Amino acid sequence: MRLAPALVLASVLAGTAARAETAPVPVPANLPTTQPVPNAHPYPAVDADPHPALDAAFAEARRTNRNVLIDLGANWCPDCRILSGVMNMPEVKPWVESRFVEVPVNVDHFNRNMDVPQKYGVHVTQIPTVLVVTPDGKLLNPDGATTLGNARTMTPQADVNLLASWDARHG
């Protein structure tokens, strides 16, 4: 039996909406106290334009009722690589994916894509700088966007707890 394209699209969209309404993944707890293996290249190329990815992320966030997590950093940055490693830990990744649409933005040596944090009134003084933004564009963590700039000195649990506290401001 062959399904009409409109029926297939409707079932896909219904499945997407159902996923957005399923029970949230609980905040990971009791994470290891040691840092995970750093991610070697968590950011796109220095000359990559982040705006198409940001536009797509906000569209996805509106559709799935998740916040957008804009991770501003650089591949040379040890703290950025550690934070990416934490967010990719098997215990953490499903939670991150259930709560956020993540967009890594390469700011290199504070000389690329600086219009992204400026749009939210954030002055990047260290990386990683993490912006948690609602689907409609409200910055939820203006008081702590640069807090994860010392990810190497924080435990994975502290990183996750901070992200969870910002995400909880959603509504």
Secondary structure, DSSP 4 states (H G I P E B T S, - for coil): ----HHHHHHHHHHHHHHHHHSPPPPPP-S--SS--PPPS--S--TT---HHHHHHHHHHHHHHT-EEEEEEE-TT-HHHHHHHHHHTSTTTHHHHHHHEEEEEEE-TTTTSSTHHHHHTT----SS-EEEEE-TTS-BS-TTTTTGGGGGGGS-HHHHHHHHHHHHGGG-
